[in-house]
Amino acid sequence: MMISPYYYQLLVIASINVIMALSLNLVTGCAGQLSLGHAAFMGIGAYTAGILTSVYGLSFAVALIAGGAMAALFGLLVGLPTLRLKGDYLAIATLGFGEIIRVSILNMKVTGGPFGLRGISKQTNLTIAAIAAVLVYWTMTRLMNSRFGRALTAIREDEVAAVAMGIDVTRHKVLAFVISAAWAGIAGGLFAHWFRYLHPSSFAFSASVEILSMVVLGGMGSLEGPVIGAAVLTYAPELLRGVSDFVSQHRMMFYGALLVVMMLVRPQGLVGTGLNGLRVSKFRRSRGLEQSGIDMVRRRFASAMKRAQRKGSPSPCVVNEQLADLAVRSGAGSSGTGVAGGGGEEHAGS
């Protein structure tokens, strides 16, 4: 079954947007650092890859890797000083970085200046864009299930507590920023070799806000949320074209109104916390069951001690034996035995 060129292009753009949303989600959703200049890394990767193929004649694969590496380098240079900031200060710093990159591209001769960069070969197709999106999603999954991902989650939840636990907060935040910038650079290379023309306005502040909207709409911190958010925000403006002539003419107004309604109805996003949230809820349920078992052991221990006191003071060995038997029968496991056993020895010692 052949796909029309219109829907084919939408699928390619959606795949590129998925990469951008996942890359920003690593910094904003997982590490809790608000970045408003993410489109600048996409622009760096796009212009690097486009110049290498159109001016220097390098292969598409090499140019794509070089674009990601150049964006990662800028991510390191920007992340080292700015990621020591927090909240609004970090957002303003990244916003300023994005505007610096845009103005620099606008005034450089090698990038074409205000006329843009032309003559880029069309190397990107749906297969390459989709494979790149799947690889980024798989890498994101592996990262978030690793020690590095758990450290980012700890930093997002409570940075002070993360420092107290021995986590190098600055190092983890900068590394997440570098990885995120590299993915954005690769997405920029795919973007450049699909549209074959680059202009600085494509990587302005509005593009960063659009990417952030994809992450927020899907659900920050989840793995599948940015994917769904990127797909919805890619197709939503196009779907509004076919509703009516009035809606088609004012589709961006309706598009913004839909986003506002969505944030009011479901502020946690379409997916919410996603798979991570399911894991957390299961963990909390298991901890709750474990705590209930420990409480049961404590209640039985208290009643056993009262009976023992009425009959006479038992020896520590007898008390510990009774505690072990209570813990095994209650199903609390080693945790229940440890808590109850400690209490028994303390009581017996007194």
N, C-alpha and C positions, 0 to 999 in steps of 0.2 A: 504494500500500500504506500503510495507516494504522498509525502507531506507537502502542502503548498509552501511556496517561499516565505509567505507571511508568517505562518506558524513555525516554520523551520527557524526563522530568525528569532522569534520569541523564545524558542527553546534554547537557542545558543545564548541569548542575553540572560535568560533565567539561570543557566548553568554558571555563567560568569558572576551573576549576582549572588548565587549560592556561595561561591568561593569568597566573595567579598564579605558577605554576612557572617560566614563561619570564622573568617580571620578577625573581624571586629569583635565577634562574640568571645574569642579567646582572651581579649584584653578587657572588654567592658563587662561581659556576662560572667566570665570565669574568674578573672582577677579583680573585678570591681573598679577598674580605672576608666573614667570617662574620657574618650578621645573624640575630638571633633575635627580632626584633620586627616582622617583615614584615606580620603580620596587622593591626597597628595602622594601617598605611597603607590597607589594605582597609577597615577600619572608618571611617577618616576620609572616604574616598570614598563609602562606603555611606550614612553619616549625612548628609553634605553633599547628595548627590543626593536622598535621601529627604526631607529637610526642604524642599529647594527645590521639589519637585513637590507634596508633600502640604500644606505650610503656605503657601508663596508662589505656588503654581500655575504654576510655570515648566514649559516643555516638557521632555520626557525627554532630548532631544539636548543641550540647554543644561545641564541638571542633570548629565548624564554628563560633559560636558567640565569643568564647574565642579568636580565631584568629583575628577577627575584633576588639575586645577590646584591644588586645595587640598591634596591629598596630596603633590604635587610641592613645594609651598611648605614643608610640614612636613619633607619629605625634605631640602630645602636647609638649613632651620634646624637639623635634627638632624645632617646630614652634615658641616657645616662644623667643629663642634668634635669630633665623635666619630670621624671617619674619619682623624684623625691618630693614633688608637690602632691597635693591632695585636693579632691573635690573640684570646686569652681576654678581654682588656680591652675590645675592640670588641664581642664577643659579649655581655658583661655590660652594656655601655652601651646597646646596642640592646634588650636584654631589659628594662632599666629603663624605656626610652622606651615600649615596648609596654604595660607595666603602668601607666605614668602616663596614657597615652591611655585605657586601659580604665577606670581609676578616675575619670578626668575625665568620661567619657561617663556613667558610672554616677551621677554627682552633678550633672549638668546638667539643668535643667528643660526646655530646648528639645529634648533628645534623649529625653525621656520617663523619664529616670532608670532605676531598677531595673525599672520596668514595661515599658520598651522603647518603640520608636516604631511606632505603628500607622497604618493608613489610607493606606498607600503604594499607588499604582495599579500594576497589573500591566502593565508595558510591555515587559519582556524576553521574548523567545521564542527558539526554537532558531536561527532564521535570523540574528537580530542577534548572539547569543552566538557562533555559529560564525564569522560574518564578522569580529567583533572579534578572535577567536583567530587567524584567518588573517592579519589585518592586523598583529597583534603579532608573529607568527612571521616574516612577510615583513620587517618593520622590524628585527627582531632579526638576520635574515640579512644585511641591508644594513649594519647597524652593525658586525657582526663581520667583514665583508669590507672594511671601510673602514680608514682610518688610525687612527681612534679605537678600533676593535676590536683592531687589532694592538697599540696602546699598552696597552690593558687586559690583553691576553695577556702582554705584556712585564712589566707590573706584577705579574701573578699569578706568573710564573715566577721573577722576581728583581727585587725593588723597588729594590735598590741599583744594579743594572746599568741599570735603566730610568732612574733619576736621572742616572747617568753618561752616558747617551745623550741627555740633554736633555729628557726627558719630565717635564712638570709632573704629578707623581704625585697630589698633593692635588686639583688641578683635575679630573683625569680620574676619580678615585674619587668625588668629590662629584657630578660630572655623571652618572655611571653610577647613583649612588644616587637622584638626582632623577628620571631617566628611569624607573628601576625603581619608584619610589614612584608616579609618574603612572600607569603601567600597573596597579599594584595598586589605585589609586583608581578607575580605570575598571571593573576587575573588581568592586570593591565596589558601584559604582552598578548594575551588572547584577544582582548578588546581591540588592540591596535591592528592585529592581523585579521580581524573580522571586518571592521569598518573601513580599513585602509586609509583613514584620514584622522589626524589628531588635532585638537584645538584645546588651548588651556581652559576654556569655559567648560569643557567636559569634566574637569576635575576641580571644580570650584567648591565652595562651602556647601552649596545646595546638594551636591552629590554625596558629601559626607553625611548630611542630615538624612538623606534618603536611605543610605546604608544603615544608619543607626535606627531608622524607623523599621527596617526589616527585622533587625534583631529584637527590638522592643515588641513589635507586633507578634512575632513568633513566640517569644518567651526567652528572656535573658538567662544565660547559664545552662540552658538545655542543649542537647545535641541536635535534635530534630527541629527545634523551634526556628532557628535561622533559615533552615531549608524551606520550611513551609512559609515563613514570612517573606522570603525572597521570591518564591513562586507566586504568592498572592499579590504582592506589590508590583510584580512584573506584568501580570495579566490583568489586574484590576482596571488600570486606565484604558486598556484596549477593549475590555469587555463593555465598558460604559459607552463606547462609541456606537454600539448597536442597539442601545435601549430606545432612544428617540433622538430627533434632531436637536431638541433643546438640551437634553442631557449630553449629547455629543459635543455641542458647542461650549458647554460649561462643565465638561467632564472633570477638570482639575479641581473645580470647586466642590463637586460631589465627592471626588476622591478624598479631599481633605476632610469633608464632613464625615465620611465613613470612618476615617482614622480616628477622629475625635469621639465618635459614638463607640467605636471599638474600645478605646482606652477607658471610657466611662463604664461600659458594660463589663469588660474583662481586662482590668489593668495588668494582670499577670501575663497577658499574652494568650495567643491561641492554644499553645501547648502548656504554658505555665513552666513549671520546673522540669517537666518532661521525664525522661528515664532516670535522671539523677534524683528527681523528687520522689519517684517510686522507690528507688533504693533507700533514700533517707527515711521514707515512711515505714518501709519494711524494717529498717534498722531500729527505728523508734519503737515499733510494735514488739520486736524481739527483746529490746531493752526493757519494755514495759512488762513483758511476760517474765523475764528474768527477775525484775524487781519484785513482782508479785510473789514469785517463789521464795525470794529471800525474806519478804515480809511474813510469809506463812511459817517459815522456819523460825523466825524470831518470836512469833506468837506462840508456837508450840514449845519453843525453848523456855519462854517465860512461864507457861503453865507447868512444864516439867520441873522447873526450878522451884516453883511454889509447892508442888507435891513433894519434892525431895526435902524441902525445908520442914514441911510438916512431919515427915517421917524421920528426919535427922539429917545432919550435914554429910553429904556424900563425898567421896574422894574425887580428886581431879580426873583420875582415869575413868571412873564410872560416868562422870559428867560428859567427858569427851566422847565416850562410847555411845551415850544416849544421843548426843548431838549428831554424831556421824550417822546413826540410824535414822534420826529425824530428817536429816538432809537428803539421804538416799531415798527415803519414802516420799518426800515432798517433791522430788524431781528437780530440785534447784541446782544440782550439779556441784562442781567444785567451788563455784562462787558462793553458793549458799553455805557449804560446809566451812569455808574459810571464814566467813563473817560470823557464823554462829560459833565456830570453834574458838575464835579469838575472844568472843564474849564470855564463853564458858571458862576459859583459862583465867581471864581477868577476875571473874566472879569467884572462882575457886581460890585464886591467890589471895583475894581479900578476906 
